[in-house]
Amino acid sequence: MDEKNTENYNKLIGTRVKMTRITKHISQTALAKEIGVTQTHLSNIENGRAGLTIPNLIKLHQILECPISSFFVDIEGEKEADN
């Protein structure tokens, strides 16, 4: 996987994290505290500037009460559409 694909994946996953958080009416600050990162780091994740670790992905799934797979739905199709 090249760097461009990694950045695209980070942006797609980050956007899904953000949309799920907003849908659940959870502030960025509150969610960051719950998963044990700074608000700035969560902002970077949501904007695709930082990737998610597996432990943080699991924490997000638990706190946001959504399937882990929801962050990855159609990710390959999204990637192909960008090329």
Order of alpha helices (4+ residues) and beta strands (2+ residues): alpha-alpha-alpha-alpha-alpha
